[in-house]
């Protein structure tokens, strides 16, 4: 499974729901959603700043995490942004690959 960082920012309506229902309930909802897609939640944190929520999930593939992101954003309570995470070993493997590339202007 691939590992993903999902960042979410609540809308005003989403924040009102969060205040009403609490953070633990939201964590449970997200965890059930991830598990229903065949994934596993690794971590879940709220934060100060532009981004309100960070969670890391192991998901079977890009389509599953895209479905997760679409569901979150389409519901209207938050916007979600997904980042694919790489292990150091995956980066090592990428660094050993040869890629034919010419920089612009060369």
N, C-alpha and C positions, 0 to 999 in steps of 0.2 A: 504494500500500500504506500501511496505517496503522502507526504506530510504537507499541510497547508496552514498558513496564518490567515485568519479571517479577522478583519477589523470592521467594526460597525460604529456608526454615528446615529444616534437617535434623533428622530423628528420631535417636534413639540408633543404631538399625540403619543409617540412612543415613550417619551419621558414621563408623561402623565400616567401611562399604564405602568411604567416601571416603579414610580412612586407609590401607586396604588397596590401593585402585586408584590413588589419586592424583588431584589436581585437573585435570591435563591430560586424562586419560581422560574425566572427567565433562564437560569442555568439549567434547570431540569428540562425545560421545554427544548432548549437547544441540544442538550445531550440526547434526548429521545429522538429528535429530528435526525441527528448524525447517525445514531444507531440504526434507525429505520432505513437509512441509505447504505448500511453495511459498514459504517465507519466507527471510529472510537475517538472520544474527546480526550485529549491529553491535558489541556489546561484551559482555564477560563478566568479572565480578570477584567474588572472595571478599572477605568483610569480617568484622571483629570485631563482636560484639554480638548482639542478638536475631535479626537477619536475617543468614544465613550467605552468601547468594549474590545477586548482582544481575546481570541481563543485559537488554540492550535488543535487540529484534528487530523487523524490518519484517515484517509478516504480511499476507496478502491480505485477511483480514476477521476479525470478532469470533468467528465459529464456529471458525476455525482456531486462534486463540489460546486459546479456551475448551477445545478438544480437547487442546492442549498442556498447559494447566494441569490438566485432569482427569487426563491420563496421568501427570503428575508426582505428583500427590497420591494417586491411586488405587494407585500402585505401593508406597506406604507408607514410602518412604525420606525424604520431604520433604513439606512443605506449600508451596503456591505461592499468591502473590497477584499479581494483574495490575492495572496502571494504564495507561490509555490516555494517550499523550503527544500534545500538540498543538504545532505549530510556532507561532512568533509570528504568522505570516501567517494561520493558522487562527483564532487568537484575535482578530486584527484583524477578520476576516470575521464572527466571532460577535458582536463588540462593535457592529457596524453593523446587526445584525438587531434588529427591533422585536418585543418579546414582550409580550403582554397578561398582566400579573401584578398581583395585589393581595396585599400582605403581610398576614399574619394580624393580625386586630384592626383593620383599616382599612375 
